[in-house]
Amino acid sequence: MATLEELEGEEPGPTAALVLAARDGDRRAFATLYRNHGRMVHGVLLARLPRAELRDALQEVFTTALAKLASLREPERFGPWLATIARNLARDWFKRRGNTRELAHEPEHFDGRPDASGADLTDALGLLAAMRELSEDYREILVLRFVAGMT
């Protein structure tokens, strides 16, 4: 699987055509779908799961999508369908573990902090605490916009 940095640019090609090609076994088409939608899925998962679970969850979302690709009735709706798979996976993750939901673990340190006094870390922890108070939908919107760079 590609790293998040490798998911930066969306490759050209209509989504529906890529989905149909992937259904027919075209691995390159599915790899392009992964690159085109990986950041969005990462954002959906980041809003719901602990950071330590993201890599495995991202892989599981795309593995599930590949296995169920034939059941997608509207290939042009691949992105929303994939987001639904990610949301369901996150919900099931907490059911299996019986854990309460957390946005992320609090950072032990704040890398790249220009302020040696720790004010940036304090701000980051305050922001994290505030985001934990938001509904799941609002949290997802913020993560998709400011972490995944979506508009």
C-alpha distance (Angstrom), angle and dihedral (degrees) to the residues before:
residue distance angle dihedral
M1 . . .
A2 3.78 . .
T3 3.76 121.8 .
L4 3.80 119.9 -114.4
E5 3.81 89.9 -102.2
E6 3.80 89.8 57.4
L7 3.81 89.9 55.5
E8 3.81 93.0 65.6
G9 3.80 104.2 108.4
E10 3.75 128.0 47.2
E11 3.77 113.0 -131.4
P12 3.78 119.5 -134.1
G13 3.76 120.2 -102.9
P14 3.76 133.2 97.6
T15 3.76 110.5 -88.6
A16 3.80 94.1 -132.8
A17 3.81 92.1 54.8
L18 3.80 90.9 48.8
V19 3.81 91.3 49.6
L20 3.80 91.9 50.4
A21 3.80 91.2 48.4
A22 3.81 91.1 47.9
R23 3.82 89.5 50.8
D24 3.78 87.5 56.5
G25 3.79 90.7 54.7
D26 3.82 100.9 -94.1
R27 3.81 102.6 152.4
R28 3.80 92.8 -171.1
A29 3.79 90.4 56.4
F30 3.79 90.8 52.8
A31 3.82 90.7 46.2
T32 3.81 88.3 53.9
L33 3.80 90.4 50.0
Y34 3.79 87.8 51.6
R35 3.80 92.4 51.4
N36 3.81 92.4 44.8
H37 3.81 96.1 48.7
G38 3.81 104.8 24.6
R39 3.81 96.0 94.5
M40 3.80 91.5 51.4
V41 3.81 92.1 49.7
H42 3.80 89.9 46.4
G43 3.81 89.0 53.5
V44 3.80 93.2 49.5
L45 3.80 90.5 50.3
L46 3.81 94.0 43.0
A47 3.80 89.5 57.4
R48 3.81 90.6 55.4
L49 3.81 113.2 26.5
P50 3.80 137.0 55.6
R51 3.80 111.6 -95.6
A52 3.80 92.1 -114.9
E53 3.82 89.6 64.9
L54 3.81 98.6 48.6
R55 3.79 101.3 91.2
D56 3.81 94.4 49.7
A57 3.79 92.1 41.9
L58 3.82 92.3 50.7
Q59 3.79 90.0 52.0
E60 3.80 91.6 46.7
V61 3.82 92.2 51.8
F62 3.79 92.2 54.4
T63 3.81 93.1 42.0
T64 3.81 89.0 53.1
A65 3.80 91.3 46.2
L66 3.79 91.8 51.7
A67 3.80 91.8 49.0
K68 3.82 92.1 48.8
L69 3.80 99.2 36.4
A70 3.80 92.1 111.0
S71 3.82 89.4 60.5
L72 3.83 93.6 58.8
R73 3.81 103.5 106.8
E74 3.81 97.2 -172.1
P75 3.81 109.2 42.2
E76 3.82 91.6 -170.6
R77 3.84 87.7 64.1
F78 3.81 92.8 61.2
G79 3.84 93.6 119.8
P80 3.83 96.8 54.4
W81 3.82 90.1 41.2
L82 3.80 89.9 52.7
A83 3.82 91.4 48.3
T84 3.81 88.8 53.2
I85 3.80 90.6 52.0
A86 3.82 88.9 51.3
R87 3.82 93.1 49.0
N88 3.80 91.7 48.1
L89 3.79 91.7 48.0
A90 3.81 90.8 52.3
R91 3.81 91.6 48.3
D92 3.81 90.8 49.2
W93 3.81 91.3 47.1
F94 3.80 90.1 62.2
K95 3.79 93.2 43.2
R96 3.81 91.1 54.0
R97 3.77 93.1 48.3
G98 3.78 98.7 37.3
N99 3.79 89.3 -136.8
T100 3.75 129.1 145.1
R101 3.77 112.7 -111.8
E102 3.79 119.3 -99.2
L103 3.77 128.1 -179.0
A104 3.78 94.6 -139.8
H105 3.75 140.9 -41.0
E106 3.76 115.3 -84.0
P107 3.78 110.5 -100.5
E108 3.77 117.8 -108.8
H109 3.77 89.9 -147.1
F110 3.78 137.0 2.1
D111 3.81 112.2 -121.2
G112 3.78 118.9 -142.9
R113 3.76 92.9 19.8
P114 3.82 108.8 168.0
D115 3.79 91.2 -171.0
A116 3.80 109.5 75.9
S117 3.80 90.7 -167.6
G118 3.79 92.3 73.0
A119 3.81 95.8 -114.8
D120 3.81 91.5 129.2
L121 3.80 90.8 53.3
T122 3.79 90.0 49.1
D123 3.81 90.1 50.3
A124 3.82 91.6 48.1
L125 3.80 92.2 50.1
G126 3.80 90.5 47.7
L127 3.78 90.8 50.7
L128 3.80 90.9 48.3
A129 3.80 90.7 51.2
A130 3.81 91.1 49.0
M131 3.80 92.1 49.3
R132 3.79 90.2 52.3
E133 3.80 87.7 61.1
L134 3.82 93.0 56.3
S135 3.76 123.9 93.1
E136 3.78 116.1 -98.5
D137 3.83 91.5 -106.2
Y138 3.81 94.8 53.2
R139 3.79 91.6 44.4
E140 3.81 89.9 52.7
I141 3.81 91.8 50.2
L142 3.81 92.0 52.5
V143 3.79 93.6 46.7
L144 3.80 92.8 47.4
R145 3.80 91.3 49.5
F146 3.79 102.4 41.3
V147 3.80 103.4 25.6
A148 3.80 103.2 31.3
G149 3.81 93.0 33.4
M150 3.79 95.3 -128.0
T151 3.79 121.9 150.3
